Amino acid sequence: MDTEKRQNLREYISRQIITADERTQRYIYNPSNNSKNPNRNCFVSLRQYINDYQVQGRHDVRMVILHGLRGSGKTTLLAQTYNILGRIDQENKLFISLDEVSRVLNASLSDILDVYEDFLENSFAQLRQPVFLFLDEVHFDKNWATALKILYDKTDKVFVIATGSNALSLQNTPDLARRSHSIELYPMKFPEYMTIKHNLFPIKGLSERIKNSIFDSNSATEIYNNIQQVTHSVQGYWSNIKYWEKEVDNYIKYGNLPFATQSENKILITEQVSQILHRIITVDMPQNGNFSLDIIDKMPSLLYILASSDQCNLSKICTTIETTRPTLTSVLGALEKTGLIWRLYPYASHYRQVRQPSKYLFTSPIFRMVYFTLTESIIQDNSKQAGKLFEDTIGLILKKEKFFSEYRSLTYDSATGGADFIVQKDDKTFVIEVGYGQKRIDQVLKTMRSHKTLQEKSIGVVVSKKPLKLHQEFNIIEIPITYFLLI
């Protein structure tokens, strides 16, 4: 590094330290009413890690990687965590964005760490007082993981929290796998949304009890009996919500990203989501593949198609957006890496899985909703539109829950009129259909009867607005959305 660049970076670091309090306040407070932005659930964990390190002197967790979808609140969490530090010399805590460092200063994280040592007038290896690094959007430096690995091995006097939107590349970094603690920040579940928006806290342990009532049962009858044990608690929770259907509707369409809870202006929320989509397409996507400008320009059209589709017909999409199948496959893979969408494979053998169409769900239904609003509704049937948004919502619950790691698979029935989800857990299979209206059991029953492997041991689950009901003769149970949303 030449002398001029080193001096420029030193001045940059100095400015970041001086202005850090002012910059973080922009994320901590809502500018419209100057009220504090609420904390997401994982803030409790981050605060505990800081306390364990700073107060208790424990060094078992001293590097946290916070990753997930754009708009999920990572930078706000970083600022909120920065703000809880106790009495620490100002120069011993650094809050910077690698987006700015990389794209504006043409520098790397290694460069910043090198110059920061000069600023501290000490090497990291010889530090006596702890230093705290808050690094936003680290994925803008392709060598960020190596830099943090070297830092981790050099000293235990530095505590790091790093964020990034590029979910899969952050998860799959071998250099840090054994050294850091990884937290994936998903869109909010309904109870977290209600906590942030209305200060209504979930009933302790209820989520786990509902989950176990369903997925630890061996028949629809057993689910019916078990779930009645939590009915009183479920009803107690919802009794605190005056217009529950309106609240659920708002959550599914606009509410599961934190920034959207701070405004009632649907047009403003839609504009903010559109800006996030634009940044994912123009900034994140080029980092996940060598795509031409022509392909980048076609991505909004691709997302528009995915928003209205039940399945992903690659040949048809290739014709519509005028691209090749290999290119389309690469684009879909890159969109998955950004965390915007996720792939749901068809229920079949491995050989047949790759030959049958997959289904792509949006990680947050708010992104699908943006495409619905472009022409009032891509899907003219409003109940079907709401159903697609609800499918995204329930899909995320199934995907993100810790018990997902216990599944043998999470798939769907690709046949026309097939079930939305098929969950295989231990020696049990749950065939799940979700609907935002008065859903019938036909689709679940069709899937259970169409596959030989499902005819004997599968359990049918229909999630809708209808009341709890057991169809014992078919081994199917209807569960109200008021239960499933609390998982």
N, C-alpha and C positions, 0 to 999 in steps of 0.2 A: 504494500500500500504506500503510495507516494505521500509526501509531506502535506500537500494541499488537501488531498482527500481526507487524511487523518484529521487535519484541523477543521475541515468542514463537518465531519462527523462528531468531533468533540463539541463544536458549537451547537450542533443539532441535539445531541444528548443533553447539553446544558439547558437548552430551551424546553426540552421535553420534561425535565425535572422541575423547572420553574413553573411551567404551565400545567402540570399534571392535575393539580387539585381542580383548577378551573375546567379542564377538559373532561375530567371524570364526572363533574357535577352535571354536565349536559346529559349524561346517561342516567344519572341517579334521580334527577328530578324531571317531572313532566312540565315542559315549557308553557303549556296552555293554562295550567292552574298552579304551577310551582309546588305541586304535591310530590312526595317521594314515589318513584315507581316501585311497585311491589316486587318482592323477591320470589324467584322461582324456587321450587322444592329443593333443588340440589344446592342452593345457596347454603343450606344448613351444613351439608357435607364439606363444602369449601371452607366455611368458617371454622369447622372443627379441625380440618387439616392445618389451617393457619394457626389455630390455638395450640394444637399438639406440637407444632414445630416451634412457634415463638415463645410460648409460655411453659409448656411441658418439656421442651427439649428433645422431643421424639423426632427421629430422622427417617422413620420407615417410609413415610410418604412425603417427599419433598419435590416432586415434579408431577404436575397434574395436566393432562391433555384434555381439553374440553372441545368436543367437535360435534358437528351436526348441521342441519339445514340452515341456510340463511334466513334470518328473521326469527330464529328461535330464542334469541336473547343472550347470545354468548358474550358480546361486547359489554352489554349492560351488566351481566354477572361479573365480568372482569373488573369493571369500574366499581361495582358495589363491594367486591372483595378487597380491592385496593383501599377503599374508604374505611374499612374496619381495622386496618393496621393500627397498632398502638403507637406509643412514642418511639419513632424511628427517625434517625437523621434523614433529612430530605433526599440527600444524594444516595442513600442506601436502598431506595426503591425507584424502579424505573418502569414506566408505562409507555409502551411504544407500539406502533402498528407496522408490521413488516410489509404491508401493502405500500405504505408511504416510503419506507426504507428502500424497498426493491425497485419500485417503479419511478420514484422521483429522484432518489439519491443514487440509484444504481449501485447499491451496496447490499451486503449480505448480513445475516445474523452473526456470522463469525466476525465480520468487520466490526459490527456494533459491540460485540463482547470484547474484542481486542481493544478498542478505543475506550470502552467503559472501564477496563482495568487501569488505563492511564488516568482516567477521571477519578477513580477511587484511590489512586496513588498506591496501589497494592495489587498483587496478582490474586486471582481467585483462590489459588492453592494456599495462600498465606493469610487469608482473611481471618480476623478475630471476631468481628461482629457480623451477624447475618445480613444478607442482601436479598431483596425480593424483586423478582422480574415478572412483569405482567406483559406478555407478548401476544398481541392480537393479530390474527390472520397470518400465522406462520407459514402457511402453505405457499405464500408468494415467493418464498425462498426454497428452491428445490432441495437444498442441502441443510434445511433446518434441523432435521433429525440427527444428522451427524454432529452438528454444532452443539446440540443439547446433550448428546451422549458424552461428548468430550468434556463438557462442562460438568456433567453429573459425576463422571469418574475422577475429576480433578479435585472436587471439594464437596463437603456436606454443609457448607456455610451459605449456599444459595438455594432459595426456594423459588420454584418456577410454576406459574400457571400460563399455559399457552392455549390459544384458541385457533380454530380453523373450520372453514365450511366444507372443505373437501373430505367428506366423511370416510370414504373407503381407504384413501391413501394414508389418512391419519391412523386408521385402525391397523393397517397392515405394514407398519414400519418396524422391521425387526430390530433395528438399533435401539429402540426405546421400549420394546415389548416387556423386558424384564426390569426396567428401571423406573418406568412411569406408571401412574395410575390413570386409566382412560375413562372418561365420562362422556357418553353420547347423549346429547341434549335433543330430545324429541319434541315435537309439538305437544302442547298441554293436553292431558286427559281432562275429562269434564270436572272432576272434583278440584283439580288445581285451577282450572278456569274460574270456578265458583269462588275459590279462596281468594284469587287475585282480584276478581271483578266485584265480588259482593262480601268478601271477608267471611264466607261460610266455609268452615273447616270440615274435612271429611271425618266420618266416624272411625276411630282407630280400629284397625284390623278388619274392617268390613270388606274391603277390596279382596283380601286374601280369602275370606270366608266364602264370598260369592264365587270366586275363581275355583276354589276347592270343591264347592258344592256341585259345580258343573263338571270339571275336568278330572276329578278323582272318582266320579261315579261310574258304575258299570252298566247302567241302563237308564232309559228315560224315566222310569218309575223311581229309581234311586235319586236321580236329579230332582224330581218333583218333591220327594220327601225331604231331601237335604235342603233345598232352596227355601222351603217353607220355614226353616229354622232361622233364616235371616230376614224374613219378610217384615217383621216388626221394625227392625233397624232400617231397612230400606225405606219403608213408609215414613219413618221418623225423619230421615234425611230430607226426603222430598216435601214433607210438610212445611219445611222452612222456605220453600220456593213458591211464591204466590202464583206466578204464571209459568208453570214448568215447561209447557210445550213451546211457548215463545222463547224461553231461555235456551232450551235444547236446540231450537231452530237457529237461533243466533249463534250459538256455539259451533254448530256444524258448518254453517255458511261463512262465518266471519271471525269466530272467536278463539281458535286454538293456537294462535301465535300471540305472544304477550303484547306486542305493540297494538294489536287490534282491540284489546280490551280497554284501551285508554281513550277510545273515541266512539261516539254513536253515529258518526258521519260515514255512511256506507260508501259514498263516492270517494271520500278521502282514503278510506281503507283500501278500496280497490286500486286507487292510484299508487299507494305505497306498495301493494303486492305486485303491481305491474312493474314498478321500479326494481323490486327484488328479482323478478323473473328476468328482466333485461340484464341485470348484473350477472345472474347465473349464466345466461346465454353468452354474453359478450366478454365476461372476465373469467368465470370458472371453467366453462366448457373448453376454451383453447388450452387450458392447463391439463386437460384430461384426454387430449387427442390432437393429432395434427390435422385440423379441419380447415378447409378453405373458407374464404369469406362467403362464397356462394352457399356452402353448407350451413354456415352460421346463420345466414339470412333465412334459410328454410326451417330453422328450428321452431320459431313460433307457429308455423303451419303444422309441423309435426305434433307439437303439444296440443294444438287445437283439435287435431284428429284424435289423439289419445284421450282427450277430455270427453269426447262423445262416444268412444268405442267401448264395447264390452270385451272384445278380444283384440289382439294385435295381429292383423293380417299383413304380414310383411310385404307380400307381392303387391297388394292393393295400395299400400302406403307408398311403396317405391314408385308406382305409376303416378300417384297423385302429386308427390313432391319432386318427381323426376330425379331420382337418384338410384344408385345400385344397392343391391342387397347387402354386400359387405360393408358399405359405407353406413347404411341405416343401422346395421347391427352394432357398429362402432359408436354411432351417435347415441343409441339407446343405452349402451353400456356406460358411456360417459355421463349421460343424464342420471343414471343410477349412482354414479360416484359422487355427483353433487348432492345427493340426498333428496332431490326433487321428486323422483319416482322410485318405485321398487317393483321388481318382477315377481309375479306369482305364476309358478309353473303349473301345467295341467297334471291331473292325477293320472299317472300311467307309469309303465316301466321306464327305466332310464332311456332305453333306445327310442321308445315311442314319445317320450317327453320332448325330445328335440325336434320331432316331426309334427307335433301338434302345436297350435297357437298358444302362446303365453298371454297373460293378462297383466297390464301395468296399472298399478294404483298410485295415486298421488299421496306422498307422505303427509301432506296437509290438504284437506279438502278445499281450503281457501284458495289454492292455486287453480283447482278445477273450476271453482266458482267464478274466478276472473274470466275464464273462457266462456262460461255460460252467459255472463253479462255482456259479452261483446255483441251478441245479436239477441239480447233479452234472454234467449234460451236456445242452445244448440239442439237440445232435445225438447221438442214442443210439449211433450207430456210432462207437466211439472212434477207429478208424483215420481216419474222415472228419474227426473233430474235430482230430486231430493234423495231418491234411492241410491244414486251413484255417489253422492256426497256422504251418505250414511255408510256406504260400503267402504269408502276410504277410511272413515272414522273407526269402524269395527275392525277393519284390516290392520290398522295401526295398533289397536289394542292387542290383537293376536300376535303381531310381529314384535312388539316392544316388550311385552311382559317377560319377566325373568323366567317364567315357566316355559317360554318359547324354546329355551335350550333343552328342555326335556322332550320336545316333540321329536318324532322320527321324521316328520315332514309336515309342511303347510302348503297345500296345493288347492286347486279348484277343479270343478268338472267342466271341461271344455265343450261338452255336447250342448246343443241348443236346448235352452231351458234347464240346464244343469245347475247345481248348487254353487253358491258363491265361494265357499271355503270347505276344505276337507282337512281336518286336523288329525294326525296320527300320533298317539301318545301311548307308550308302552304297548299293550296288546289291544288297545281300543282305538276306534276310529269315530270321529265326530263329524257328521255331515251338516254344515251350517249354511242357512240362507238368511239374509238380512233384508229388511224392508222398512221404509219409513212410514208406510201406511198400514193397511189391514192385510198383511201378508198371509197367504195360504200355505198349506204344507205340501202342495203338489210337487214343487221343484225338488225339495228334499227327498220326497218319496220316490220320485223318478230316478234320482241319482243313486239312492240306496238299492233300487231294484235293477238298475242298468249295469252295474259292475258286479261280477261274481264275487270279488274279494270283499264287497260291502254288504252282500245279501244276508250274512249271518250275524256279524258282530258289530255292525255300525249302529250309532245312536244319532237320531235326527234332532237338530236344534233349529228352531225358527225364531229369529229375533225381530220383533215388530212392536207396534203400539197396542197390540191385542193383549188381553189379560193372560196370566199364567194358566196353561191348560195342558193336560196330559192326554196323548193319544196312545194308550197302552198297547193297543192291537198292532200298531205300526212301530212301536218303540221310538216315538217322536214326542218332543215336548216343545211347546211354545213359551218363550220367555220374554217378558216385556222389556223394552229398551231401558226402562228405568232401573233394571237390575244390571244389565250388561254395561251401561255407561259408567257404573261405579266400580268396575274392575280396575 
